[in-house]
Amino acid sequence: MKLYLCVAVLGIAIFLCTYFVGVQYGLGKCQEHTSKNEMHQQTQIMTIQGGIHAETVKTTVGDIRRVLREKYTIAE
């Protein structure tokens, strides 16, 4: 009887250990997946911002500001 009790306790202990290791492994994989998604989204945002910045530079906004400043001064 004691042998069956020891085997049952040992089996339950192995099952619980396996369960908790599996949960920790799953949490790690989930965090890895979330991290990769966030990095991909951040890369996309940076790409979009770079495109917007390139369009702004192409419109020569700085040149327009310079021309307006030269044309209309405080003295006038």
All heavy atoms as a GROMACS GRO file, in nm:
protein
  598
    1MET      N    1   0.082  -0.120   0.000
    1MET     CA    2   0.000   0.000   0.000
    1MET      C    3   0.086   0.126   0.000
    1MET      O    4   0.054   0.223  -0.067
    1MET     CB    5  -0.090  -0.005   0.123
    1MET     CG    6  -0.189   0.107   0.130
    1MET     SD    7  -0.309   0.086   0.000
    1MET     CE    8  -0.418   0.214   0.040
    2LYS      N    9   0.197   0.121   0.079
    2LYS     CA   10   0.285   0.237   0.085
    2LYS      C   11   0.352   0.263  -0.050
    2LYS      O   12   0.374   0.377  -0.089
    2LYS     CB   13   0.392   0.218   0.192
    2LYS     CG   14   0.339   0.224   0.333
    2LYS     CD   15   0.452   0.208   0.433
    2LYS     CE   16   0.395   0.210   0.574
    2LYS     NZ   17   0.500   0.195   0.673
    3LEU      N   18   0.380   0.154  -0.123
    3LEU     CA   19   0.443   0.169  -0.255
    3LEU      C   20   0.349   0.242  -0.351
    3LEU      O   21   0.393   0.332  -0.423
    3LEU     CB   22   0.480   0.031  -0.309
    3LEU     CG   23   0.546   0.030  -0.447
    3LEU    CD1   24   0.681   0.101  -0.440
    3LEU    CD2   25   0.564  -0.112  -0.496
    4TYR      N   26   0.221   0.205  -0.352
    4TYR     CA   27   0.124   0.272  -0.439
    4TYR      C   28   0.109   0.420  -0.402
    4TYR      O   29   0.098   0.505  -0.491
    4TYR     CB   30  -0.012   0.203  -0.431
    4TYR     CG   31  -0.013   0.065  -0.491
    4TYR    CD1   32  -0.055  -0.044  -0.416
    4TYR    CD2   33   0.027   0.044  -0.622
    4TYR    CE1   34  -0.058  -0.170  -0.471
    4TYR    CE2   35   0.025  -0.081  -0.677
    4TYR     CZ   36  -0.016  -0.189  -0.602
    4TYR     OH   37  -0.019  -0.314  -0.657
    5LEU      N   38   0.111   0.449  -0.275
    5LEU     CA   39   0.099   0.587  -0.229
    5LEU      C   40   0.221   0.669  -0.273
    5LEU      O   41   0.207   0.781  -0.323
    5LEU     CB   42   0.084   0.592  -0.077
    5LEU     CG   43   0.065   0.732  -0.016
    5LEU    CD1   44  -0.063   0.795  -0.068
    5LEU    CD2   45   0.064   0.723   0.135
    6CYS      N   46   0.340   0.611  -0.261
    6CYS     CA   47   0.463   0.680  -0.304
    6CYS      C   48   0.463   0.703  -0.456
    6CYS      O   49   0.499   0.810  -0.503
    6CYS     CB   50   0.585   0.600  -0.265
    6CYS     SG   51   0.618   0.602  -0.089
    7VAL      N   52   0.420   0.603  -0.531
    7VAL     CA   53   0.414   0.616  -0.677
    7VAL      C   54   0.312   0.722  -0.717
    7VAL      O   55   0.337   0.804  -0.806
    7VAL     CB   56   0.381   0.479  -0.742
    7VAL    CG1   57   0.350   0.496  -0.890
    7VAL    CG2   58   0.495   0.382  -0.721
    8ALA      N   59   0.198   0.725  -0.650
    8ALA     CA   60   0.095   0.824  -0.680
    8ALA      C   61   0.144   0.965  -0.648
    8ALA      O   62   0.126   1.059  -0.728
    8ALA     CB   63  -0.032   0.793  -0.602
    9VAL      N   64   0.207   0.984  -0.534
    9VAL     CA   65   0.259   1.116  -0.496
    9VAL      C   66   0.368   1.159  -0.593
    9VAL      O   67   0.373   1.275  -0.636
    9VAL     CB   68   0.311   1.113  -0.350
    9VAL    CG1   69   0.390   1.239  -0.318
    9VAL    CG2   70   0.196   1.097  -0.253
   10LEU      N   71   0.456   1.066  -0.630
   10LEU     CA   72   0.563   1.096  -0.724
   10LEU      C   73   0.504   1.133  -0.862
   10LEU      O   74   0.551   1.228  -0.926
   10LEU     CB   75   0.658   0.976  -0.737
   10LEU     CG   76   0.781   0.998  -0.824
   10LEU    CD1   77   0.868   1.108  -0.767
   10LEU    CD2   78   0.859   0.868  -0.835
   11GLY      N   79   0.403   1.060  -0.905
   11GLY     CA   80   0.338   1.090  -1.033
   11GLY      C   81   0.273   1.228  -1.031
   11GLY      O   82   0.285   1.304  -1.128
   12ILE      N   83   0.205   1.262  -0.924
   12ILE     CA   84   0.141   1.394  -0.912
   12ILE      C   85   0.248   1.503  -0.910
   12ILE      O   86   0.233   1.607  -0.975
   12ILE     CB   87   0.052   1.400  -0.787
   12ILE    CG1   88  -0.070   1.310  -0.806
   12ILE    CG2   89   0.007   1.542  -0.759
   12ILE    CD1   90  -0.155   1.294  -0.681
   13ALA      N   91   0.359   1.480  -0.840
   13ALA     CA   92   0.467   1.578  -0.834
   13ALA      C   93   0.528   1.601  -0.972
   13ALA      O   94   0.554   1.715  -1.012
   13ALA     CB   95   0.574   1.533  -0.735
   14ILE      N   96   0.550   1.493  -1.046
   14ILE     CA   97   0.604   1.506  -1.181
   14ILE      C   98   0.506   1.581  -1.271
   14ILE      O   99   0.546   1.669  -1.349
   14ILE     CB  100   0.639   1.367  -1.239
   14ILE    CG1  101   0.759   1.309  -1.165
   14ILE    CG2  102   0.668   1.374  -1.389
   14ILE    CD1  103   0.791   1.165  -1.202
   15PHE      N  104   0.379   1.548  -1.260
   15PHE     CA  105   0.277   1.617  -1.340
   15PHE      C  106   0.275   1.766  -1.309
   15PHE      O  107   0.271   1.850  -1.400
   15PHE     CB  108   0.139   1.556  -1.313
   15PHE     CG  109   0.028   1.629  -1.381
   15PHE    CD1  110   0.006   1.614  -1.517
   15PHE    CD2  111  -0.055   1.716  -1.310
   15PHE    CE1  112  -0.096   1.684  -1.581
   15PHE    CE2  113  -0.156   1.785  -1.372
   15PHE     CZ  114  -0.178   1.769  -1.508
   16LEU      N  115   0.277   1.804  -1.181
   16LEU     CA  116   0.273   1.945  -1.144
   16LEU      C  117   0.398   2.020  -1.191
   16LEU      O  118   0.389   2.133  -1.240
   16LEU     CB  119   0.256   1.961  -0.993
   16LEU     CG  120   0.118   1.922  -0.937
   16LEU    CD1  121   0.118   1.931  -0.785
   16LEU    CD2  122   0.010   2.012  -0.995
   17CYS      N  123   0.514   1.957  -1.176
   17CYS     CA  124   0.638   2.020  -1.224
   17CYS      C  125   0.634   2.042  -1.375
   17CYS      O  126   0.669   2.149  -1.424
   17CYS     CB  127   0.758   1.934  -1.187
   17CYS     SG  128   0.798   1.939  -1.011
   18THR      N  129   0.588   1.940  -1.447
   18THR     CA  130   0.577   1.952  -1.592
   18THR      C  131   0.479   2.062  -1.631
   18THR      O  132   0.505   2.140  -1.724
   18THR     CB  133   0.532   1.818  -1.653
   18THR    OG1  134   0.618   1.714  -1.608
   18THR    CG2  135   0.533   1.823  -1.804
   19TYR      N  136   0.369   2.070  -1.560
   19TYR     CA  137   0.268   2.173  -1.587
   19TYR      C  138   0.327   2.313  -1.568
   19TYR      O  139   0.313   2.400  -1.654
   19TYR     CB  140   0.147   2.153  -1.496
   19TYR     CG  141   0.044   2.262  -1.508
   19TYR    CD1  142  -0.043   2.265  -1.616
   19TYR    CD2  143   0.034   2.362  -1.412
   19TYR    CE1  144  -0.138   2.365  -1.628
   19TYR    CE2  145  -0.060   2.463  -1.423
   19TYR     CZ  146  -0.146   2.464  -1.530
   19TYR     OH  147  -0.239   2.564  -1.542
   20PHE      N  148   0.394   2.337  -1.456
   20PHE     CA  149   0.448   2.470  -1.428
   20PHE      C  150   0.561   2.507  -1.524
   20PHE      O  151   0.573   2.622  -1.565
   20PHE     CB  152   0.493   2.482  -1.282
   20PHE     CG  153   0.376   2.490  -1.187
   20PHE    CD1  154   0.356   2.393  -1.092
   20PHE    CD2  155   0.285   2.594  -1.195
   20PHE    CE1  156   0.249   2.400  -1.004
   20PHE    CE2  157   0.177   2.603  -1.109
   20PHE     CZ  158   0.159   2.505  -1.013
   21VAL      N  159   0.642   2.409  -1.562
   21VAL     CA  160   0.747   2.437  -1.661
   21VAL      C  161   0.683   2.473  -1.795
   21VAL      O  162   0.728   2.565  -1.865
   21VAL     CB  163   0.842   2.316  -1.675
   21VAL    CG1  164   0.932   2.328  -1.797
   21VAL    CG2  165   0.926   2.300  -1.549
   22GLY      N  166   0.579   2.404  -1.833
   22GLY     CA  167   0.508   2.434  -1.958
   22GLY      C  168   0.445   2.573  -1.956
   22GLY      O  169   0.449   2.646  -2.056
   23VAL      N  170   0.388   2.612  -1.842
   23VAL     CA  171   0.329   2.745  -1.831
   23VAL      C  172   0.436   2.852  -1.847
   23VAL      O  173   0.419   2.950  -1.919
   23VAL     CB  174   0.255   2.760  -1.695
   23VAL    CG1  175   0.221   2.906  -1.668
   23VAL    CG2  176   0.129   2.676  -1.694
   24GLN      N  177   0.550   2.833  -1.782
   24GLN     CA  178   0.659   2.931  -1.793
   24GLN      C  179   0.713   2.938  -1.936
   24GLN      O  180   0.744   3.045  -1.986
   24GLN     CB  181   0.773   2.896  -1.696
   24GLN     CG  182   0.736   2.912  -1.550
   24GLN     CD  183   0.692   3.053  -1.518
   24GLN    OE1  184   0.753   3.150  -1.560
   24GLN    NE2  185   0.584   3.065  -1.443
   25TYR      N  186   0.723   2.824  -2.002
   25TYR     CA  187   0.768   2.821  -2.140
   25TYR      C  188   0.670   2.896  -2.230
   25TYR      O  189   0.710   2.973  -2.317
   25TYR     CB  190   0.784   2.677  -2.187
   25TYR     CG  191   0.828   2.664  -2.330
   25TYR    CD1  192   0.960   2.686  -2.365
   25TYR    CD2  193   0.738   2.629  -2.431
   25TYR    CE1  194   1.002   2.675  -2.496
   25TYR    CE2  195   0.778   2.618  -2.562
   25TYR     CZ  196   0.911   2.642  -2.594
   25TYR     OH  197   0.952   2.631  -2.725
   26GLY      N  198   0.541   2.874  -2.210
   26GLY     CA  199   0.439   2.944  -2.288
   26GLY      C  200   0.442   3.093  -2.265
   26GLY      O  201   0.428   3.172  -2.360
   27LEU      N  202   0.461   3.135  -2.141
   27LEU     CA  203   0.470   3.278  -2.113
   27LEU      C  204   0.592   3.340  -2.181
   27LEU      O  205   0.584   3.451  -2.236
   27LEU     CB  206   0.478   3.303  -1.961
   27LEU     CG  207   0.349   3.281  -1.883
   27LEU    CD1  208   0.376   3.295  -1.733
   27LEU    CD2  209   0.242   3.379  -1.926
   28GLY      N  210   0.702   3.269  -2.181
   28GLY     CA  211   0.823   3.318  -2.249
   28GLY      C  212   0.802   3.333  -2.399
   28GLY      O  213   0.844   3.432  -2.458
   29LYS      N  214   0.737   3.236  -2.460
   29LYS     CA  215   0.709   3.243  -2.604
   29LYS      C  216   0.614   3.359  -2.635
   29LYS      O  217   0.630   3.427  -2.736
   29LYS     CB  218   0.648   3.111  -2.653
   29LYS     CG  219   0.743   2.995  -2.654
   29LYS     CD  220   0.857   3.015  -2.750
   29LYS     CE  221   0.826   2.948  -2.880
   29LYS     NZ  222   0.936   2.961  -2.975
   30CYS      N  223   0.516   3.381  -2.547
   30CYS     CA  224   0.421   3.490  -2.567
   30CYS      C  225   0.492   3.625  -2.559
   30CYS      O  226   0.468   3.714  -2.640
   30CYS     CB  227   0.310   3.481  -2.463
   30CYS     SG  228   0.181   3.605  -2.484
   31GLN      N  229   0.580   3.640  -2.461
   31GLN     CA  230   0.655   3.765  -2.447
   31GLN      C  231   0.748   3.786  -2.567
   31GLN      O  232   0.763   3.899  -2.614
   31GLN     CB  233   0.736   3.764  -2.317
   31GLN     CG  234   0.650   3.777  -2.194
   31GLN     CD  235   0.731   3.762  -2.066
   31GLN    OE1  236   0.845   3.718  -2.069
   31GLN    NE2  237   0.670   3.797  -1.954
   32GLU      N  238   0.808   3.680  -2.616
   32GLU     CA  239   0.893   3.691  -2.734
   32GLU      C  240   0.813   3.736  -2.855
   32GLU      O  241   0.855   3.824  -2.930
   32GLU     CB  242   0.959   3.555  -2.762
   32GLU     CG  243   1.046   3.552  -2.884
   32GLU     CD  244   1.098   3.412  -2.913
   32GLU    OE1  245   1.079   3.322  -2.831
   32GLU    OE2  246   1.158   3.395  -3.021
   33HIS      N  247   0.696   3.677  -2.873
   33HIS     CA  248   0.610   3.713  -2.986
   33HIS      C  249   0.565   3.858  -2.976
   33HIS      O  250   0.567   3.932  -3.076
   33HIS     CB  251   0.489   3.618  -2.989
   33HIS     CG  252   0.397   3.641  -3.104
   33HIS    ND1  253   0.431   3.612  -3.233
   33HIS    CD2  254   0.272   3.694  -3.108
   33HIS    CE1  255   0.331   3.644  -3.312
   33HIS    NE2  256   0.233   3.694  -3.238
   34THR      N  257   0.526   3.901  -2.857
   34THR     CA  258   0.482   4.039  -2.836
   34THR      C  259   0.596   4.136  -2.862
   34THR      O  260   0.577   4.241  -2.925
   34THR     CB  261   0.431   4.057  -2.692
   34THR    OG1  262   0.324   3.965  -2.669
   34THR    CG2  263   0.382   4.197  -2.667
   35SER      N  264   0.715   4.102  -2.818
   35SER     CA  265   0.832   4.187  -2.840
   35SER      C  266   0.862   4.202  -2.988
   35SER      O  267   0.892   4.311  -3.036
   35SER     CB  268   0.952   4.128  -2.766
   35SER     OG  269   1.066   4.204  -2.792
   36LYS      N  270   0.854   4.092  -3.062
   36LYS     CA  271   0.878   4.098  -3.206
   36LYS      C  272   0.774   4.184  -3.276
   36LYS      O  273   0.806   4.262  -3.366
   36LYS     CB  274   0.878   3.957  -3.266
   36LYS     CG  275   1.003   3.879  -3.237
   36LYS     CD  276   0.998   3.742  -3.302
   36LYS     CE  277   1.124   3.664  -3.270
   36LYS     NZ  278   1.122   3.529  -3.331
   37ASN      N  279   0.647   4.172  -3.235
   37ASN     CA  280   0.541   4.254  -3.295
   37ASN      C  281   0.564   4.401  -3.268
   37ASN      O  282   0.546   4.485  -3.357
   37ASN     CB  283   0.404   4.212  -3.242
   37ASN     CG  284   0.352   4.088  -3.309
   37ASN    OD1  285   0.401   4.048  -3.414
   37ASN    ND2  286   0.254   4.025  -3.248
   38GLU      N  287   0.602   4.435  -3.144
   38GLU     CA  288   0.626   4.575  -3.110
   38GLU      C  289   0.744   4.631  -3.189
   38GLU      O  290   0.740   4.744  -3.236
   38GLU     CB  291   0.652   4.590  -2.960
   38GLU     CG  292   0.528   4.571  -2.876
   38GLU     CD  293   0.558   4.577  -2.727
   38GLU    OE1  294   0.676   4.594  -2.689
   38GLU    OE2  295   0.462   4.565  -2.649
   39MET      N  296   0.848   4.550  -3.206
   39MET     CA  297   0.964   4.594  -3.282
   39MET      C  298   0.926   4.616  -3.429
   39MET      O  299   0.968   4.715  -3.491
   39MET     CB  300   1.076   4.491  -3.271
   39MET     CG  301   1.208   4.541  -3.318
   39MET     SD  302   1.352   4.436  -3.281
   39MET     CE  303   1.287   4.275  -3.251
   40HIS      N  304   0.845   4.529  -3.484
   40HIS     CA  305   0.801   4.543  -3.622
   40HIS      C  306   0.715   4.668  -3.640
   40HIS      O  307   0.733   4.743  -3.737
   40HIS     CB  308   0.723   4.418  -3.665
   40HIS     CG  309   0.674   4.422  -3.806
   40HIS    ND1  310   0.759   4.416  -3.913
   40HIS    CD2  311   0.550   4.435  -3.857
   40HIS    CE1  312   0.688   4.423  -4.024
   40HIS    NE2  313   0.560   4.434  -3.992
   41GLN      N  314   0.624   4.694  -3.546
   41GLN     CA  315   0.541   4.814  -3.553
   41GLN      C  316   0.626   4.940  -3.541
   41GLN      O  317   0.602   5.038  -3.612
   41GLN     CB  318   0.436   4.812  -3.443
   41GLN     CG  319   0.325   4.713  -3.467
   41GLN     CD  320   0.226   4.707  -3.351
   41GLN    OE1  321   0.250   4.764  -3.246
   41GLN    NE2  322   0.116   4.636  -3.371
   42GLN      N  323   0.725   4.939  -3.453
   42GLN     CA  324   0.812   5.055  -3.436
   42GLN      C  325   0.892   5.081  -3.564
   42GLN      O  326   0.911   5.196  -3.603
   42GLN     CB  327   0.907   5.033  -3.318
   42GLN     CG  328   0.976   5.157  -3.271
   42GLN     CD  329   0.879   5.256  -3.210
   42GLN    OE1  330   0.770   5.224  -3.168
   42GLN    NE2  331   0.920   5.380  -3.206
   43THR      N  332   0.936   4.974  -3.630
   43THR     CA  333   1.008   4.988  -3.756
   43THR      C  334   0.918   5.050  -3.863
   43THR      O  335   0.961   5.137  -3.939
   43THR     CB  336   1.060   4.852  -3.803
   43THR    OG1  337   1.141   4.796  -3.701
   43THR    CG2  338   1.141   4.863  -3.931
   44GLN      N  339   0.793   5.006  -3.868
   44GLN     CA  340   0.699   5.063  -3.964
   44GLN      C  341   0.675   5.210  -3.937
   44GLN      O  342   0.668   5.292  -4.029
   44GLN     CB  343   0.566   4.987  -3.960
   44GLN     CG  344   0.570   4.852  -4.026
   44GLN     CD  345   0.435   4.784  -4.022
   44GLN    OE1  346   0.354   4.809  -3.936
   44GLN    NE2  347   0.412   4.693  -4.116
   45ILE      N  348   0.660   5.247  -3.811
   45ILE     CA  349   0.638   5.388  -3.775
   45ILE      C  350   0.758   5.472  -3.818
   45ILE      O  351   0.741   5.582  -3.874
   45ILE     CB  352   0.612   5.401  -3.624
   45ILE    CG1  353   0.475   5.344  -3.589
   45ILE    CG2  354   0.623   5.546  -3.578
   45ILE    CD1  355   0.448   5.331  -3.441
   46MET      N  356   0.877   5.421  -3.793
   46MET     CA  357   0.998   5.496  -3.831
   46MET      C  358   1.007   5.511  -3.983
   46MET      O  359   1.048   5.616  -4.034
   46MET     CB  360   1.121   5.428  -3.775
   46MET     CG  361   1.132   5.440  -3.624
   46MET     SD  362   1.263   5.341  -3.552
   46MET     CE  363   1.406   5.427  -3.615
   47THR      N  364   0.969   5.408  -4.057
   47THR     CA  365   0.970   5.415  -4.203
   47THR      C  366   0.870   5.519  -4.252
   47THR      O  367   0.901   5.599  -4.341
   47THR     CB  368   0.936   5.278  -4.263
   47THR    OG1  369   1.028   5.181  -4.213
   47THR    CG2  370   0.941   5.281  -4.414
   48ILE      N  371   0.751   5.521  -4.195
   48ILE     CA  372   0.649   5.618  -4.234
   48ILE      C  373   0.697   5.759  -4.201
   48ILE      O  374   0.683   5.851  -4.284
   48ILE     CB  375   0.515   5.586  -4.164
   48ILE    CG1  376   0.456   5.458  -4.220
   48ILE    CG2  377   0.418   5.702  -4.181
   48ILE    CD1  378   0.337   5.405  -4.142
   49GLN      N  379   0.754   5.779  -4.082
   49GLN     CA  380   0.803   5.911  -4.045
   49GLN      C  381   0.915   5.956  -4.137
   49GLN      O  382   0.924   6.073  -4.172
   49GLN     CB  383   0.851   5.910  -3.900
   49GLN     CG  384   0.740   5.907  -3.799
   49GLN     CD  385   0.790   5.899  -3.656
   49GLN    OE1  386   0.906   5.864  -3.631
   49GLN    NE2  387   0.704   5.930  -3.562
   50GLY      N  388   1.001   5.864  -4.178
   50GLY     CA  389   1.109   5.898  -4.271
   50GLY      C  390   1.054   5.943  -4.405
   50GLY      O  391   1.104   6.038  -4.465
   51GLY      N  392   0.949   5.876  -4.453
   51GLY     CA  393   0.886   5.917  -4.578
   51GLY      C  394   0.822   6.055  -4.568
   51GLY      O  395   0.831   6.137  -4.659
   52ILE      N  396   0.758   6.081  -4.455
   52ILE     CA  397   0.695   6.212  -4.435
   52ILE      C  398   0.802   6.320  -4.429
   52ILE      O  399   0.788   6.428  -4.488
   52ILE     CB  400   0.609   6.212  -4.307
   52ILE    CG1  401   0.487   6.123  -4.327
   52ILE    CG2  402   0.567   6.353  -4.269
   52ILE    CD1  403   0.407   6.098  -4.202
   53HIS      N  404   0.912   6.292  -4.359
   53HIS     CA  405   1.020   6.389  -4.348
   53HIS      C  406   1.081   6.417  -4.485
   53HIS      O  407   1.112   6.531  -4.518
   53HIS     CB  408   1.127   6.340  -4.250
   53HIS     CG  409   1.238   6.436  -4.231
   53HIS    ND1  410   1.220   6.559  -4.172
   53HIS    CD2  411   1.370   6.430  -4.266
   53HIS    CE1  412   1.336   6.624  -4.171
   53HIS    NE2  413   1.427   6.547  -4.227
   54ALA      N  414   1.097   6.313  -4.567
   54ALA     CA  415   1.153   6.331  -4.701
   54ALA      C  416   1.062   6.418  -4.786
   54ALA      O  417   1.109   6.506  -4.860
   54ALA     CB  418   1.174   6.195  -4.768
   55GLU      N  419   0.931   6.400  -4.776
   55GLU     CA  420   0.837   6.484  -4.851
   55GLU      C  421   0.844   6.629  -4.804
   55GLU      O  422   0.837   6.722  -4.884
   55GLU     CB  423   0.695   6.431  -4.836
   55GLU     CG  424   0.669   6.300  -4.906
   55GLU     CD  425   0.528   6.248  -4.884
   55GLU    OE1  426   0.442   6.329  -4.846
   55GLU    OE2  427   0.508   6.128  -4.904
   56THR      N  428   0.859   6.650  -4.674
   56THR     CA  429   0.868   6.785  -4.621
   56THR      C  430   0.994   6.854  -4.670
   56THR      O  431   0.991   6.972  -4.707
   56THR     CB  432   0.868   6.782  -4.466
   56THR    OG1  433   0.752   6.713  -4.423
   56THR    CG2  434   0.868   6.920  -4.408
   57VAL      N  435   1.104   6.782  -4.675
   57VAL     CA  436   1.229   6.841  -4.724
   57VAL      C  437   1.218   6.873  -4.872
   57VAL      O  438   1.269   6.975  -4.918
   57VAL     CB  439   1.347   6.744  -4.696
   57VAL    CG1  440   1.474   6.792  -4.763
   57VAL    CG2  441   1.368   6.731  -4.546
   58LYS      N  442   1.150   6.789  -4.947
   58LYS     CA  443   1.135   6.813  -5.091
   58LYS      C  444   1.053   6.938  -5.120
   58LYS      O  445   1.070   7.002  -5.222
   58LYS     CB  446   1.068   6.692  -5.158
   58LYS     CG  447   1.158   6.573  -5.172
   58LYS     CD  448   1.083   6.460  -5.239
   58LYS     CE  449   1.166   6.333  -5.240
   58LYS     NZ  450   1.091   6.221  -5.293
   59THR      N  451   0.962   6.974  -5.032
   59THR     CA  452   0.878   7.092  -5.056
   59THR      C  453   0.952   7.222  -5.025
   59THR      O  454   0.898   7.329  -5.047
   59THR     CB  455   0.750   7.088  -4.971
   59THR    OG1  456   0.785   7.081  -4.834
   59THR    CG2  457   0.664   6.969  -5.009
   60THR      N  458   1.074   7.212  -4.977
   60THR     CA  459   1.158   7.327  -4.946
   60THR      C  460   1.088   7.429  -4.858
   60THR      O  461   1.082   7.547  -4.886
   60THR     CB  462   1.211   7.395  -5.074
   60THR    OG1  463   1.101   7.443  -5.150
   60THR    CG2  464   1.295   7.300  -5.157
   61VAL      N  465   1.032   7.379  -4.750
   61VAL     CA  466   0.964   7.466  -4.654
   61VAL      C  467   1.063   7.566  -4.596
   61VAL      O  468   1.030   7.683  -4.577
   61VAL     CB  469   0.898   7.382  -4.542
   61VAL    CG1  470   0.843   7.471  -4.432
   61VAL    CG2  471   0.790   7.295  -4.600
   62GLY      N  472   1.185   7.524  -4.573
   62GLY     CA  473   1.285   7.614  -4.520
   62GLY      C  474   1.313   7.729  -4.615
   62GLY      O  475   1.331   7.844  -4.574
   63ASP      N  476   1.315   7.702  -4.745
   63ASP     CA  477   1.338   7.806  -4.845
   63ASP      C  478   1.224   7.906  -4.847
   63ASP      O  479   1.245   8.027  -4.857
   63ASP     CB  480   1.357   7.743  -4.982
   63ASP     CG  481   1.402   7.844  -5.086
   63ASP    OD1  482   1.493   7.924  -5.053
   63ASP    OD2  483   1.346   7.845  -5.196
   64ILE      N  484   1.101   7.858  -4.836
   64ILE     CA  485   0.984   7.947  -4.834
   64ILE      C  486   0.990   8.038  -4.712
   64ILE      O  487   0.965   8.159  -4.723
   64ILE     CB  488   0.854   7.864  -4.835
   64ILE    CG1  489   0.839   7.789  -4.967
   64ILE    CG2  490   0.733   7.954  -4.809
   64ILE    CD1  491   0.728   7.687  -4.968
   65ARG      N  492   1.026   7.985  -4.599
   65ARG     CA  493   1.038   8.066  -4.478
   65ARG      C  494   1.146   8.172  -4.495
   65ARG      O  495   1.129   8.286  -4.454
   65ARG     CB  496   1.068   7.976  -4.358
   65ARG     CG  497   0.952   7.888  -4.321
   65ARG     CD  498   0.986   7.800  -4.204
   65ARG     NE  499   0.998   7.884  -4.085
   65ARG     CZ  500   1.052   7.845  -3.972
   65ARG    NH1  501   1.103   7.724  -3.964
   65ARG    NH2  502   1.059   7.924  -3.869
   66ARG      N  503   1.257   8.136  -4.557
   66ARG     CA  504   1.366   8.233  -4.578
   66ARG      C  505   1.321   8.346  -4.669
   66ARG      O  506   1.345   8.464  -4.641
   66ARG     CB  507   1.488   8.162  -4.638
   66ARG     CG  508   1.607   8.256  -4.659
   66ARG     CD  509   1.719   8.184  -4.733
   66ARG     NE  510   1.679   8.124  -4.860
   66ARG     CZ  511   1.661   8.192  -4.974
   66ARG    NH1  512   1.678   8.322  -4.978
   66ARG    NH2  513   1.625   8.129  -5.083
   67VAL      N  514   1.252   8.313  -4.778
   67VAL     CA  515   1.205   8.415  -4.872
   67VAL      C  516   1.106   8.508  -4.804
   67VAL      O  517   1.114   8.631  -4.819
   67VAL     CB  518   1.142   8.349  -4.997
   67VAL    CG1  519   1.071   8.451  -5.083
   67VAL    CG2  520   1.247   8.274  -5.076
   68LEU      N  521   1.013   8.454  -4.728
   68LEU     CA  522   0.916   8.539  -4.659
   68LEU      C  523   0.984   8.629  -4.556
   68LEU      O  524   0.948   8.746  -4.541
   68LEU     CB  525   0.809   8.453  -4.592
   68LEU     CG  526   0.712   8.382  -4.687
   68LEU    CD1  527   0.622   8.289  -4.608
   68LEU    CD2  528   0.631   8.483  -4.766
   69ARG      N  529   1.084   8.578  -4.488
   69ARG     CA  530   1.155   8.658  -4.388
   69ARG      C  531   1.231   8.772  -4.455
   69ARG      O  532   1.237   8.883  -4.404
   69ARG     CB  533   1.251   8.569  -4.310
   69ARG     CG  534   1.301   8.633  -4.183
   69ARG     CD  535   1.383   8.538  -4.097
   69ARG     NE  536   1.327   8.404  -4.097
   69ARG     CZ  537   1.396   8.292  -4.109
   69ARG    NH1  538   1.526   8.297  -4.119
   69ARG    NH2  539   1.339   8.175  -4.111
   70GLU      N  540   1.290   8.746  -4.572
   70GLU     CA  541   1.363   8.851  -4.643
   70GLU      C  542   1.268   8.956  -4.700
   70GLU      O  543   1.298   9.074  -4.701
   70GLU     CB  544   1.446   8.790  -4.757
   70GLU     CG  545   1.565   8.710  -4.709
   70GLU     CD  546   1.636   8.639  -4.824
   70GLU    OE1  547   1.586   8.648  -4.939
   70GLU    OE2  548   1.736   8.573  -4.798
   71LYS      N  549   1.152   8.911  -4.745
   71LYS     CA  550   1.057   9.002  -4.809
   71LYS      C  551   0.987   9.091  -4.707
   71LYS      O  552   0.969   9.210  -4.730
   71LYS     CB  553   0.953   8.918  -4.884
   71LYS     CG  554   0.916   8.971  -5.018
   71LYS     CD  555   0.823   8.873  -5.085
   71LYS     CE  556   0.790   8.924  -5.222
   71LYS     NZ  557   0.694   8.843  -5.288
   72TYR      N  558   0.943   9.033  -4.599
   72TYR     CA  559   0.864   9.108  -4.499
   72TYR      C  560   0.943   9.113  -4.370
   72TYR      O  561   0.948   9.019  -4.294
   72TYR     CB  562   0.730   9.039  -4.475
   72TYR     CG  563   0.649   9.022  -4.602
   72TYR    CD1  564   0.639   8.897  -4.664
   72TYR    CD2  565   0.585   9.131  -4.659
   72TYR    CE1  566   0.567   8.882  -4.780
   72TYR    CE2  567   0.512   9.116  -4.776
   72TYR     CZ  568   0.503   8.990  -4.836
   72TYR     OH  569   0.433   8.977  -4.951
   73THR      N  570   1.004   9.225  -4.345
   73THR     CA  571   1.082   9.241  -4.222
   73THR      C  572   1.003   9.325  -4.123
   73THR      O  573   0.900   9.385  -4.157
   73THR     CB  574   1.217   9.310  -4.252
   73THR    OG1  575   1.189   9.438  -4.307
   73THR    CG2  576   1.299   9.228  -4.349
   74ILE      N  577   1.053   9.340  -4.005
   74ILE     CA  578   0.988   9.418  -3.901
   74ILE      C  579   0.991   9.566  -3.936
   74ILE      O  580   0.898   9.641  -3.906
   74ILE     CB  581   1.055   9.393  -3.765
   74ILE    CG1  582   1.036   9.247  -3.726
   74ILE    CG2  583   1.001   9.486  -3.657
   74ILE    CD1  584   1.109   9.207  -3.602
   75ALA      N  585   1.096   9.611  -4.006
   75ALA     CA  586   1.110   9.753  -4.041
   75ALA      C  587   0.995   9.800  -4.129
   75ALA      O  588   0.954   9.917  -4.124
   75ALA     CB  589   1.242   9.776  -4.110
   76GLU      N  590   0.942   9.715  -4.209
   76GLU     CA  591   0.833   9.756  -4.298
   76GLU      C  592   0.706   9.757  -4.217
   76GLU      O  593   0.607   9.806  -4.242
   76GLU     CB  594   0.822   9.660  -4.416
   76GLU     CG  595   0.942   9.664  -4.505
   76GLU     CD  596   0.931   9.561  -4.615
   76GLU    OE1  597   0.833   9.486  -4.621
   76GLU    OE2  598   1.025   9.553  -4.694
   0.00000   0.00000   0.00000
